[in-house]
Amino acid sequence: MSDPTHAVPAMPEFAPPEARAHDPLAVALGNASLLGAGYLMLRRRRLAIAAVAVTVVLVSRLLSTASSSYEVALLLWWAAVVAHGWFLARRGADRVALRGQRLLALGITLPVLLAVGLLRFDASRIGQSVTEARESGDCPQVLSAQDRVWFGHRIADAPLAARGDETVQACNRLKTARTELTTALTGNTDALEEGFDTLASVLAEPGNEKTVEATLNGFLGRLPAKDPCDTVTVTDWLRDRKRSHDGLDRSADTVERTAPAALVECGDDLLADSSWQEARTHYERLLDQYPGDDDLAGKARKGARKATLSIELANVRDLLAGGTGTQPEYCSKPAKYSGAKPMGKGTNRALFYGDNDAYGDDYTGKLPGSWKAKDPADAVLVVCMGLEDFGTSVETCPYRDRDSSALTYVSFHKIAIPVKVYELRTGKLVAKRTIQISGSSCPAVISYFSYGDSDTPPSNRYVTESKSDVRNAFRSLVVR
């Protein structure tokens, strides 16, 4: 009996799983998006996350610094991840079977590359507009063009966007300079200095020549200012400004154009405002600095003459108003007023001072009005009178006291007054003598005051002058 045959179950065969093939080109294309898509196709999630993180860091640094070195670093990083993806997937097999991977990778990367390319192209157009506007000196157009830049442009071409930002910053500084220079037109030299310092700092940066020129032209074109004295202040500062040997030195041409007329007009305003010394200074500066302008020089000479006369007249008035006692300071410190008429034949109107003696007699009150001036402006002479004294004895007469019957002899004298006469036009002394006023003597009755034990009249008395007596005494002083 034979043994039955037993079937032995077959052992299962375990073949190694076939490795999934990946297309190197597809992986490289996926990584070219810089989004780690190639690594995700390889199921390398950690590499994908790391790649995206590095990309984010590089883009952030590029945006914050706008440095071309980070653009280069980003480009090298792009090349590195593309190459790395290629080498990781290069052991793949059937290319036909992996065609779908390429399409997927291309669908991810192509939009990214197209967006970057288009944004760079648009950024270059905006940059060109900014450059053209800057080169034409048109800051408003610079601002308008740079306003079109947005976040995408800054990612696609950060250095170009940053250069546009720098141009905008320069224009904003020039806007500040325009404000400072506008303030300077009111005569504010601090604002003027700040404005030119700002212009100089912007001009020191390459490419800003035209925008600085436009700003400077705007300021210089507004000269002369509304107030000629403010114009003088501005042009004085510009004249004294140290030359910088650049476009800012063109301000010197504007000084030559505006300063002469401003000096004369400012002098006229100061003259009208009774600031005579300052007015004369402005006129004299015109004559010193711009002698070749005949028309303005003629006006300046006339103005300087008026200012000088006003200064002299004010000085004379001050001297005639000041002093102690009965005489003003002028009598000891005479000064000229060149606008006065010269002393000549006929009546020379005079100003009389110090004509009151201790008893309050007013001799000049008896003089004709045609002899007396009311103000130095219409006077020819200044007559300074000292205190009256006894002059020549005229007559001696006896007087008996009513009470005591005592007999006293009283001498009557002319009224002697020392005088000094000055010609106002020159301030020179033209006469110095003592005039004597005649009058009647020996009246029938005299009155007197007694002092102490003395009860006799004073032995010397003045004659009693009449209006004609006073006029006769003073006539030789004013009438030639």
C-alpha positions in Angstrom: 0.0 0.0 0.0 1.5 3.1 -1.1 1.6 6.3 1.0 -0.9 8.9 -0.1 0.4 12.0 -1.7 0.2 15.1 0.4 0.1 18.5 -1.2 2.5 21.0 0.3 1.2 24.6 0.2 3.4 26.9 -1.7 5.2 29.7 0.2 4.3 33.2 -1.0 7.0 35.0 -2.8 7.7 38.6 -1.6 9.2 40.7 -4.3 10.7 44.1 -3.3 8.4 46.9 -4.1 9.3 48.8 -7.2 10.6 52.3 -6.3 8.4 55.0 -7.5 10.0 56.8 -10.4 10.3 60.6 -10.5 11.2 62.8 -13.5 14.3 64.9 -12.7 13.0 67.6 -15.0 9.7 67.8 -13.3 11.3 68.0 -9.8 13.7 70.6 -11.0 10.8 72.6 -12.5 8.9 72.3 -9.3 11.8 73.6 -7.3 12.2 76.5 -9.7 9.0 78.0 -8.2 11.0 78.4 -4.9 7.9 77.0 -3.2 9.4 73.6 -2.6 7.1 71.9 -5.1 9.8 69.6 -6.4 10.6 68.4 -2.9 7.0 67.7 -2.3 6.8 65.6 -5.5 9.7 63.6 -4.0 7.8 63.3 -0.7 10.6 65.3 1.0 8.4 67.4 3.2 11.2 68.6 5.5 13.2 69.7 2.5 10.2 71.5 1.1 9.6 73.4 4.4 13.3 74.2 4.7 13.4 75.5 1.1 10.4 77.7 1.6 11.9 79.0 4.9 15.1 79.9 3.2 13.3 81.6 0.4 11.2 83.6 2.8 14.3 84.7 4.7 16.1 85.8 1.5 13.0 87.6 0.2 12.6 89.4 3.6 16.2 90.5 3.6 15.9 91.6 0.0 12.9 93.7 0.9 14.4 95.2 4.0 17.8 96.0 2.5 17.1 96.3 -1.2 20.6 95.1 -1.7 21.7 93.6 -5.0 23.7 91.0 -3.1 20.5 89.5 -1.8 19.2 89.4 -5.4 22.3 87.4 -6.3 21.9 85.2 -3.2 18.3 84.5 -4.2 19.3 83.7 -7.7 22.0 81.3 -6.5 19.5 79.7 -4.1 17.1 79.3 -7.0 19.8 77.5 -9.0 20.8 75.4 -6.0 17.3 74.0 -5.3 16.7 73.4 -9.0 20.0 71.4 -9.3 19.4 69.6 -6.0 15.9 68.5 -7.1 17.3 67.3 -10.4 20.0 65.1 -8.7 17.6 63.7 -6.2 15.2 62.5 -8.9 17.6 61.5 -11.6 17.2 57.8 -10.9 13.7 57.8 -12.2 12.7 55.5 -15.1 10.0 55.8 -17.7 9.8 59.3 -18.9 6.6 58.8 -20.8 4.8 57.6 -17.6 6.1 60.7 -15.8 4.9 63.2 -18.3 2.1 64.3 -15.9 4.7 65.3 -13.3 6.2 67.7 -15.7 2.9 69.3 -16.5 2.1 69.6 -12.8 5.5 71.2 -12.1 5.2 73.5 -15.0 1.7 74.5 -13.9 3.2 75.6 -10.5 6.4 77.2 -11.6 5.4 78.9 -14.9 2.8 81.4 -13.2 5.5 82.3 -10.6 8.2 83.0 -13.2 5.7 84.8 -15.4 4.5 87.0 -12.5 8.1 87.8 -11.5 9.1 88.6 -15.1 6.1 90.8 -15.7 6.5 92.6 -12.4 10.2 93.3 -13.1 9.2 94.6 -16.6 6.6 96.9 -15.0 9.0 97.9 -12.3 11.6 98.9 -15.0 9.0 101.0 -16.8 8.1 102.8 -13.5 11.8 103.2 -12.8 12.3 104.7 -16.2 9.4 107.2 -15.6 11.0 108.1 -12.2 14.4 108.7 -13.9 12.9 110.8 -16.7 11.0 112.9 -14.3 14.0 113.4 -12.1 16.2 114.3 -15.0 13.6 116.9 -16.1 13.5 118.3 -12.5 9.8 117.4 -12.1 9.4 116.2 -8.5 5.6 116.0 -8.7 5.9 113.6 -11.6 8.5 111.6 -9.6 6.0 111.2 -6.8 3.2 110.3 -9.2 5.3 107.6 -10.9 6.7 106.0 -7.7 3.2 105.8 -6.3 2.5 103.0 -8.8 5.1 100.8 -7.0 3.5 98.1 -4.8 4.6 95.1 -2.8 4.9 92.9 -5.9 7.3 95.3 -7.6 9.4 95.4 -4.5 9.7 91.6 -4.5 10.4 91.4 -8.2 13.0 94.2 -8.3 13.7 95.5 -4.8 16.9 97.6 -5.8 15.1 99.4 -8.5 12.1 100.1 -6.2 14.5 101.3 -3.6 16.2 103.7 -6.0 12.8 105.2 -6.7 12.2 105.5 -3.0 15.5 107.4 -2.6 14.4 109.8 -5.4 11.1 110.4 -3.6 12.9 111.1 -0.4 15.2 113.6 -2.2 12.1 115.3 -3.6 10.5 115.4 -0.1 13.6 117.0 1.2 13.5 119.5 -1.6 9.9 120.2 -0.7 11.1 121.0 2.8 13.8 123.2 1.2 11.0 125.1 -0.7 9.2 125.7 2.5 12.3 127.0 4.2 13.2 129.3 1.2 9.6 130.6 1.1 10.0 131.6 4.8 13.4 133.2 3.9 11.6 135.6 1.6 10.4 137.4 4.7 14.0 138.2 5.6 14.5 135.1 7.8 18.2 134.3 7.2 18.1 131.3 9.5 15.5 129.7 7.2 17.5 130.8 4.2 20.6 129.0 5.5 18.6 125.9 6.3 17.1 125.9 2.8 20.5 126.1 1.1 21.9 123.5 3.4 19.1 121.1 2.4 19.7 121.9 -1.3 23.4 121.2 -0.9 22.8 117.9 0.8 20.4 116.8 -1.9 22.8 118.0 -4.6 25.6 116.0 -3.1 23.7 112.8 -4.1 24.2 111.9 -7.8 21.4 112.4 -10.2 19.6 115.2 -8.3 21.1 118.1 -10.2 17.9 118.9 -12.2 15.5 118.7 -9.3 17.7 120.9 -7.2 18.0 123.3 -10.1 14.2 123.4 -10.4 13.8 124.1 -6.7 16.5 126.8 -6.7 15.0 128.4 -9.8 11.6 128.6 -8.1 13.1 130.4 -5.2 15.3 132.8 -7.2 12.3 133.5 -9.5 10.4 134.9 -6.5 13.0 137.6 -5.9 12.6 140.4 -5.4 10.3 139.8 -2.4 7.3 141.8 -1.7 9.2 143.9 0.9 12.3 145.4 -0.6 14.1 145.4 2.7 13.5 141.7 3.0 15.0 141.4 -0.5 18.1 143.3 0.7 18.4 140.9 3.7 18.2 137.9 1.4 20.6 139.3 -1.3 23.1 140.3 1.4 23.1 136.7 2.7 23.5 135.3 -0.8 26.3 137.8 -1.5 28.2 136.7 1.6 27.5 133.0 1.0 30.7 131.0 0.6 30.9 129.7 -3.0 30.4 126.0 -3.3 31.4 125.7 -7.0 28.2 124.0 -8.1 24.8 124.9 -9.3 23.9 126.8 -6.1 26.4 129.5 -7.1 23.9 130.7 -9.7 22.3 132.7 -6.9 25.0 135.3 -7.4 23.5 136.2 -10.7 20.2 136.9 -9.0 21.9 139.2 -6.5 23.3 141.3 -9.3 19.8 141.4 -10.8 17.7 142.3 -7.8 19.9 143.9 -5.2 20.5 147.4 -6.7 16.8 148.3 -7.0 16.0 146.7 -3.7 18.6 148.8 -1.9 17.1 152.0 -3.3 13.5 150.9 -2.6 14.4 149.8 0.9 16.1 153.2 1.4 12.9 154.9 0.3 10.8 152.9 2.7 13.2 153.6 5.6 13.2 157.3 4.7 9.4 157.4 4.8 9.5 155.6 8.2 11.9 158.2 9.6 14.8 155.6 9.8 17.1 158.1 8.3 20.4 156.6 9.3 19.5 153.2 7.9 18.1 154.7 4.8 21.3 156.6 4.1 23.3 153.4 4.7 21.3 151.6 2.0 21.7 154.5 -0.5 25.4 154.7 0.1 25.7 150.9 -0.3 24.1 151.2 -3.8 26.6 153.9 -4.7 29.5 151.9 -3.5 28.5 148.5 -4.9 26.7 149.4 -8.1 28.1 152.8 -9.3 27.5 151.9 -12.9 23.7 152.1 -12.8 23.2 155.8 -13.6 19.5 155.9 -13.0 19.5 154.1 -9.7 22.7 156.0 -8.7 20.9 159.3 -9.3 18.0 158.2 -7.1 20.4 157.0 -4.4 22.2 160.3 -4.3 18.9 162.2 -3.9 17.8 159.8 -1.3 21.1 160.0 0.6 20.8 163.8 0.5 17.3 163.7 2.0 18.4 161.2 4.7 21.4 163.4 5.6 19.3 166.5 5.9 16.7 164.6 8.0 19.5 163.3 10.3 21.0 166.8 10.6 17.6 168.4 11.3 16.8 165.8 13.9 20.1 166.4 15.6 19.6 170.2 15.6 16.1 169.8 17.1 17.5 167.5 19.8 20.3 170.1 20.7 17.8 172.9 20.7 15.4 171.0 23.0 18.1 169.9 25.5 20.3 171.7 27.9 20.1 173.4 31.3 19.2 176.8 32.4 17.9 179.3 29.9 20.0 178.1 27.0 19.7 174.8 25.0 22.7 172.5 24.4 23.0 173.9 20.9 24.4 177.2 22.2 27.5 175.4 23.5 27.5 172.6 20.9 26.3 174.0 17.6 25.6 171.7 14.6 24.8 172.3 11.0 21.6 171.7 9.1 22.6 171.8 5.5 19.0 172.2 4.4 18.7 175.7 5.9 18.9 178.8 3.8 22.2 180.6 3.8 22.5 183.9 5.6 22.0 186.7 3.2 20.7 190.2 2.6 17.3 191.1 4.1 15.7 189.4 7.0 17.2 186.2 8.2 14.6 184.3 10.3 16.0 183.2 13.6 15.3 181.0 16.6 15.8 182.9 19.9 16.8 181.1 23.1 17.6 182.3 26.6 15.7 185.6 26.4 14.1 185.5 29.8 15.9 187.2 32.7 15.1 186.6 36.4 12.1 188.9 36.2 10.5 187.1 33.3 10.8 189.9 30.8 10.3 188.6 27.3 12.2 190.7 24.9 11.8 188.5 21.8 8.0 188.7 22.3 8.3 192.3 21.1 10.1 191.4 17.9 8.2 191.2 14.6 6.9 187.8 13.6 8.7 187.9 10.3 12.0 187.8 12.3 11.2 184.7 14.2 11.2 181.1 12.9 9.0 178.4 14.5 11.2 175.5 13.7 14.8 174.8 12.5 13.4 173.7 9.2 12.5 177.3 8.3 15.2 179.1 10.3 18.4 180.7 9.1 20.0 181.7 12.4 20.0 180.6 16.0 20.4 183.4 18.5 21.6 182.4 22.0 21.1 185.1 24.6 22.8 185.3 28.0 21.6 186.9 31.2 20.8 190.6 31.0 23.2 193.0 32.8 23.6 196.7 33.2 24.8 198.4 30.1 25.8 201.9 29.4 24.6 204.5 32.0 22.1 206.8 30.5 21.0 209.1 33.2 21.2 209.5 37.0 18.3 211.0 38.9 17.6 211.9 42.6 14.6 210.3 44.4 13.3 211.2 47.8 11.7 208.5 50.0 8.1 209.4 50.9 8.4 208.2 54.4 11.9 209.1 55.5 12.5 211.9 53.0 15.9 210.4 52.4 17.4 211.4 49.1 18.9 208.7 46.8 20.5 209.0 43.4 19.6 206.2 41.0 21.5 205.5 37.7 19.5 204.2 34.7 21.4 201.8 32.4 20.7 200.3 29.0 19.8 196.6 29.1 22.9 194.7 28.1 22.5 191.2 26.7 25.4 189.0 25.5 24.4 187.1 22.3 25.9 184.5 20.1 24.5 184.1 16.6 25.0 180.9 14.7 24.3 180.3 11.0 22.1 177.2 11.0 23.3 176.0 7.6 26.9 175.7 8.7 26.6 175.7 12.4 29.3 178.4 12.5 29.4 181.3 14.9 28.7 184.5 12.9 28.4 187.0 15.7 29.4 187.2 19.3 28.8 190.5 21.1 26.6 192.3 23.6 23.6 194.2 22.4 22.2 197.1 24.4 18.5 198.0 24.6 17.7 201.7 25.0 14.7 203.0 26.7 13.3 205.8 28.8 14.8 206.8 32.2 14.2 208.8 35.3 10.4 208.3 35.7 8.7 210.6 38.2 8.1 207.8 40.6 9.9 204.5 41.1 8.9 201.6 43.3 11.2 199.1 44.9 11.3 196.3 47.5 13.2 196.9 50.7 15.3 194.2 52.2 16.3 193.9 55.9 17.2 197.2 57.4 17.8 198.9 54.1 15.0 201.1 53.0 16.6 202.8 50.1 16.0 202.1 46.4 18.8 200.3 44.4 21.3 202.7 43.0 21.2 201.1 39.5 18.1 200.4 37.4 17.3 199.4 33.8 15.7 201.8 31.4 12.2 201.1 30.5 12.3 199.6 27.0 9.6 200.0 24.3 8.9 197.7 21.5 10.8 199.8 19.1 13.8 199.9 21.5 13.9 196.1 21.5 13.6 195.9 17.8 16.3 198.4 17.2 18.7 196.4 19.5 18.0 193.1 17.8 17.8 194.4 14.2 21.4 194.1 13.4 21.4 190.4 14.3 18.7 189.3 11.8 18.6 192.0 9.2 21.5 192.5 6.8 
